[in-house]
Every structure is written in C-alpha cells, then in structure tokens.
Amino acid sequence: MVSHPAVTPFQRLLFKQLRRFIGQAPIRLRLGTGSSSLSDGTGPECVVIYDNSALVGMMLDPEIGFGDAYMKGRVDIEGDLVHALEVVFRAMQGSSKRRWFNRLASYWLEHLQANTLDGSASNIHRHYDLNTDFYKLWLDPQLVYTCAYFPTPSATLEKAQLAKLDYICRKLQLQPGERVVEVGCGWGALAIYMAKHYGVTVQAYNISHEQIEYARTRASKEGLAGQVEFIEDDYRNISGDFDVFVSVGMLEHVGRENYRVLGETIHRAIGDSGRGLIHFIGRNRPEHFSTWIRKRIFPGAYTPSLREAIEIFEQREYAVLDVENLRRHYALTLEHWLNRYERSADCVIDLYGPEFFRAWKLYLAGSGASFRIGQLQLFQVAFAGSACQRIPWTRAYLYAEESQVERNLRWSHAAF
C-alpha cells in the first residue's frame, strides 16, 4: 500500500476495510488523485474513489454506495467496466457479507415496491414507460428487451432475437387457429410473430401504456389488428379460454408473494388441457435481487430460484416438460446492448442527463457480469396440464433446420 501525508488515518481505515470487504479480487483501488491519494492492489482495472462521501457510502453499503457514487461520477472505473465488476462479483460470490444498511434498505424496498395491483403499475411505469425512442437507441429493430437466442456466437443481435421468437414458438408447438394468451408482452414482438408466422390468435396483456400503444400501432401497420389484441391491464385480470399461455421476461416483476395468484391465473386461462412456457431471469438459490437495481432501475424486481418458480406449476399439477438454461446467451445479449448503448451516449444524455446514462450503463454492465459468472441464470420452462394432448415424443422439433428463421429474417429486413 502506497500512502501520502495528506491522507488521514480515518481514510486509511475506511480504505483498508473496503479492501477487506471485496477480498482478493484482482483489482486496484485508489482514493483521491495526485499527491493526496491512497492506492492498493493489482490488476488491469482500477476503482477510483474521488471523495470521502463516496468512500463512507461504500463502507455503509458497498452495493448502493458504489452504485450511487458511480452514477453521480464520484467513483469511476479505469479499464473494462464489465470485467472489473466480474472479478469483484466472483470474489464475493457465495459470501454472506451484507452490511446492516443494505439489509435495512432491501427490507424497506420490498415493502415500498410491493407488487400489488397499484404497486405493479407504479413499478412498471418507472422502467418501461420511458420514451420508446430511448430503447430504440440500443435494442434491435423489433424492440425485443429479453434474452436473445444465438444460433452461433457470431450471429447478429437481430438474427438472435428472431431465432429466440421462433424457438419459443417451437417449444410451444403452436398450431394454426389456436388461442394464445401472453402476459408482459413488451412492445409486441412475440405476439405479432406468433400471429404472423404460426397463424394463432393472441391476447397480449401489459400494464405499460407506452408499450401497449406502440404494439397496437405496429399490429395495425402489419394488418394483424384483428388477430392480435393488446390489452392494457394486469395479468391478474385475464379472462377467456386459451390453448396456450406464454410469458417472456415478466416473472421477474410478479413478486415471490404472488406466485400462487399467477398459478391460479394460468389455470383459469388454459385449464388442465393447455400448455405454456415461462422465460425468466433466475438464480441457483433463493436470494434477494440487487438492492441498487431495485432502487434505481427495476423497482419491485425479484429473480427466483428454479425451485421457487416450479411452485407455480406444482399447485395446479402442471407437468414440467422442458427446462433450459440460456445464461450464456443473456451474457452475449447484454454485451450487444451495452456496446450499442455506449455508442448512443450523446443521445441518451440529451434525453435524460449524465447521471441517468451512467446508472443504466452500470446496470447493463453489472447484469452482463452477473450472467458471465453464473450469479444470474436465464430459465425457459415449458409445461402442460394433465389433460394436454400436445406433448412431444422427443425434442427433435426444437432443433429442426432453421429454414423458418431464415425466411423470417428476410421478412424482418423487409418490414423494418
């Protein structure tokens, strides 16, 4: 450790405690700049802490303290941000070190952001009702804001998102004329894809007004308004009888306490003869979701373990047909998103300011790092009722030739 007289004993103490907290991560720490600085550690990346308030905040709660300080420019990373976060996360993985302040903040957020009918509307509004032009800066042209499926690691994001849509349709074994209900439909890409390429009718539910309006406009332009109905309402209010239930990227916003209600809603929609798929971010074991992300980016979010999610199906005796983990695909998806986001820095800052830009950059980078090291998982679970007649004999249907995807790529280029 190299120090200078201008550094106080109090700063040295906090600095030493911070290093102890993050353990043996191969990363450098530096407090201050110039002659009044304190440095420690080795590694290609360096965490630069510019002032005492940032240092104190990181000691009270390393997660929220670092996140807020980075967002405000009081802390920076010299070098590769994703790799820096990856080595720190890896060093702390499995650790029970959580400051009392973080435990208190997490408990407070769980109650403040509870996913009641009104609470869910507020939580979703804060994230998904941002200007759609913001998402257009860094998502693919269809605005698919969930994990892509890369046929090969070198595939483009556009091809991977189309491959994901088709992959889900194949897992669902969709047949022309079937009735599908989708919850959490985003900007409508999957609902429109299912109707256009598989001949089904779709009711798609979402409580984001911005997304629903966009999806309705797009369906009308595609000539599918009579085949796809976008409904601005909560999933708990689904009505009607359907053959298929599908949800992509919505379970994270349901809340652990509402899984029984979700299971009852699914059963009310498809009964014992239907089938479905839920695609969601999860974990290897039950654990609180990032307090900083819940505070600044995704209010009300919870990422369940696979065991927790399976309870949704167990209560109605739904059979789990297929479970797949696409963790590496999400790490690559986030790499594409972050690269596009950084290239759009000036536009994002013009829209929302520098603090917003840095907050979302940290969110995308931290999520990518979490998927890289296996702190987060991406599960797809296919299921069916006890009376379902469309249970495949083998998994061959999932890996048929991708000719359909290639045709859809040509359609996509023509449509956009």
N, C-alpha and C positions, 0 to 999 in steps of 0.2 A: 504494500500500500504506500502510495506517494502522497505526502501532505505538505501544506504550506502554512506559515504562521497565521495567515488571515482566516483560516478555517477554525471555527470554535470547537471546544470539546463537545458541546451539545450536538453539533453537526456530525462530528466523528462518531458519536454514539449512535445516532439515528442511521447513519450510513452503514455502520457495522451491522446493525440489526436488520437492515434491508437486505444486505448480502446474505446474512444467515437465513433469512426467510426464503429466499429464492434458491438457496442451496448451491450445488456445484454446477449450475448451468454455465456453459462456456460463453459467457457474455461479459463485456466490460461495463462498469458503472462509472459515471463521472458526475460529480456535483459541482456546479458553477463552471466558470470559464476563466481562462487566463491564469494569472498567478494565484488567484483566490479559488483554487479548485482542489478537489479530492478525487482520486481515481483508484480503481481496484479491478482485478480480474483480467482475463484474457479471452480473446475470441474475435471473430471478424466484425461483429456488431457491437455498438456501444449505446447504452441508455444514458442520455444526457438530461440531468435534472437541473433546471435553471434557477430555482429559488427555494427558500426554506418552506414556504407554504405547500409546495408540491411534495417536498420530502416528508413533511409532517403528515400530509394527507395519505401518502403511500404507506406510512407506518401505521396509521389508524386503520386503514383498509386498503391493502395493496391493489385489489381489483378496481374498486371505484376510484380510489385516489389516483392510480395511474391513468385510468380511462378518462377521467375528467381533466386531469392535468395535460394529457396528450391532446385532448380535444381543444383545450384553451391555449396550446402552444407553450406551456410551462415545462413540458417534458417532450423530448424528441428521440428518435432512433436514428443513429448514423449507420447506414448499411441496409440490408434487406429486412424490411419490417416483418414479413411473414416468417422468415427463418428465425428472427430474434424471438418472436412470440412462440414459435415452435419449440425452441430449445428451453425456454423458461417453462412452458406448459409441461414439457416432457420431464424436466427436473422436478416439478411439483406434482406430477401425476400420482394419484393414489394417496397424496398427503392429506391429512385431516387438519392442516393449518388454516384455520379461518378465524380472523380477528372478530372479537365480540361485536365490533361496529358493523361488520359485514353480516353477521348473523341477525343483528337487530334490523338492519336495512332490508335484508331478504324477507324477514318476517313481516315487516311493515308493508313492503311492496305486495306480498301475497294477499294481504287484506285490502289494500288500496286498489289493486288491479284485479280483483276477483272477477271471474268470467260469468257474472250474472247476465241476464238479457241486456240490461243497460250498460253494465261494465264491459261486456264484449264489444258492444257498438262503439264505446269510447276508445277501447284499446285498439280496435281495428282502424278506426278513423285516424288515429295518431300516426299509423305507419302507412297504410295503403291508400289513404286519401290525399297523399302528397300529389303534386301536379304530375300527371301522366308523362308530360314531357321530360321530367327528371328520370323516370325509369327508361324512357326511350333512348337516353344517352348511353346506357351500358347493357341493357338486355338485348336479346335477339329481336328481330322484327315482329315476332308474334307476341312479345312480352310474356314469355314463359319464365316465371320467377320461382322455379323449383329446380331440383337436381336434374341435369341432363343425363342422357344415356349415350356414351361414346362407343360406337361400334369398333373404333380403333382409337388409341390415344391421340392420334394426329387429326382426327375428324374436327371439322369446324364446329363452333357452338351452334350455328344454325342447323347443321345436319344432326348434331347430337340431340337437340331439342325435338326435332321432328321424329327421330328414332325413338325418343322416350315416349312421345304421344302414341306412336304405333305399338310400341312394346306393351304399354298399358292396355291398349285395345285388344291385343292378342292374349294377354293374361286374362282379360275379362271374357274372352271368347264371344265377342259381340256378334249378333245376328241381325240382319235387316228386319226392321219393324219392331224391334224390342224397345222397351221404355226404360230410360236411364235417368237416375237422379244423381246429380253431382252437388257436393257441398264444398264451399270455399273455391269458387270457380275462377278466381283471379280476373284477368281481362278476357276470358272466354276461349282461350286457345284450344283446350281439350274438348270442351262441349262442341265447338264448331267442327273440330277434326272428327270426332265420333259421328256426328250427323252427316258430314260431307263424304267421308270415306267408308263408313260402315252402315249407313242407312238407318240409324236409330233415331228416335225422338228423345230429346233431352230437356229436363227441367233442371236448371242450374241456380243454386242459391248462394247469395253473398250479401254481406252487410256493408260492404264498401260502396258508397254511392258513386264515387269516381270510376271504379272498375266496372260496375254494372252498366253505367251509361256508355262507357266505351265499348263493352261487349255487345250491347244491344245495337249500337250503330254499326259495328263490324258485321254482326249477323245479318242485318238488313242489307248491307252492301253485298254480302255473299249470297243473297237470295235465300237465306235459311231462317228467316224470322218465323215462318210457320212450323219449322221443325225443331227449333231451339228456343226455349223460353227462359229468359234470365230474370230471376225473381230477387228483389232486394228485401231479403228477410233472413232471420236467424234459422239455422239448421233445425232448431227445436220445434219450429213451426211447419215442417214439411207435412204435406198432405197428399194423398193419392196413392195408387198402387203401381209398383215398378218391378221390373225384372232384375235390374242391376243397380247397385249402389257403388259410387266411387268418390274418393276424397284424396286429393293430392296437395300436401303441404298445409292442411288445415288442422290436423290433430294437435299440433303444437300450440294452437290458440284455444283449445277446448278447456283445458284445466283438468288436472287429475280428479278433482272432486265431481266432475260432470261426465265421467266415462260411463256410468250406469245409464244416465239420461241418453247419451249418444247411442249406446247399445239398444235401448228401447226404441229410439227414433229409427234406427236401421231396421229393426224387426217390424215396426209399424209400416215401413216403406216397402220392404221386399218379402216379409213373412218368412216361412220356412222353405219356400221353393226358390228364392232368389239367390244371387251370388254377388260378390263385390270385391273391392280392393281398397286398401288404405295405404298411402305412401306418406311417410313421416320421418322427421329427424328424431333419433332416439339416442339412448345410452346403453352401455353394458350393464349398468346397475342404477338403481334409483338414486337420484342426486338433484339438488337444486340447479336450475338453469342460471346462467351468468347474471349476477345482480346488476352489473353495469349495463348489459344489453337490455335487461328488463326496464331499467331506469331511463335509458336514453334512446333505445331503438325499438324494441319489441315488448311493449307492456303486456303483462299477463301471460307471457310465454312459459311453457313447460315442455321439456323433452323427456318422454317416458322411457323406461327400460322396456325391452321386448315383453317381459313377464307382465308388466303393468298394462301394456297395450292389449295383450291377449285376453285380459279380463273382460274387455268389451265384447268379445265373441263368446266366451265361456258362459256368460249369464244367460244367453239365448241358445246355447248348444250349437253354435255355428262351428262347422268344421274348418280348421285352418288347412288350406290346400297347398300353399306355397309361401315360403319366406325367403326373401333375397336381400342381401346387404350390398348397397351400391355406394359405400363410403368413399372409395377412391374416385368414383365418378363425380361425387359432390366436391371433393377437393379440387378436381380439374375444372369443374364448372365455376367454382369461386375464383380460380386463377384467371379464367377468361373474364369474368365480371370485374375483378379488381383491375386488370390491365385496361379494360375499356373505361372504367370509372376514372382512373388516373389520367387517361388521355382526355377526359372531359372535365378536368379540374376547373378550368376557367368558367365553363358554362354552369357547373354546379355552384361555384362560389357566387356567380352573378345571381343565381336563383335564390340561394339560401345563406350565403355567407361562409367565411373560412372555418368557423367552429363546426358548422354542420358538415362541411366537406371532410374535415379531419375525423369527426365522430364516425361517419359512415365508412371512411377508409379503414379505420381501426376495426370496425365491426366486420367488414368483408375480410380483412387480413386475419383477424383473430379466428373467424369461423373457418377459413381455409386451413389455418394451422391446427385447429381442433380436429378437423376431419383427417388431416395428414397423419396425425399421431394416434388416431383412434379414440380420442376423447369424445367425439360425436360419431354417430352412425347414421346411415340412411336405410331405413327398412321399407320394403314393399311386402305387404301381407295380403294374399288372396284368400278368400273364404267363401263358404257356401252353406245354405241351410240344409237341414236333414232331408228335405224332400226335393232338393235340387236335382234336375235331370241332366245338367250340362257340366259334368265333372270329367275332365280329360283323362284318357287312359295312360298317356305318357306326357313328357314335357317337350316332345318334338315340335309341337306347334309354336313354342317360344323361339326356336332357333331355325325357322324356315328361312329360305333365301330372302334377302332384303329387297326384292324387286318392288314390293309395295312402297317401301320407304323411298327408293329412288324415284318412283313415279311421283310420290308426294313432294319430293324436293323440287321437281320440275314445276309442280303446281305452286309451291311456295314462292319460287322465283317469279313466276308469272303474276301471282297475287300481290306481291309487295314490290 
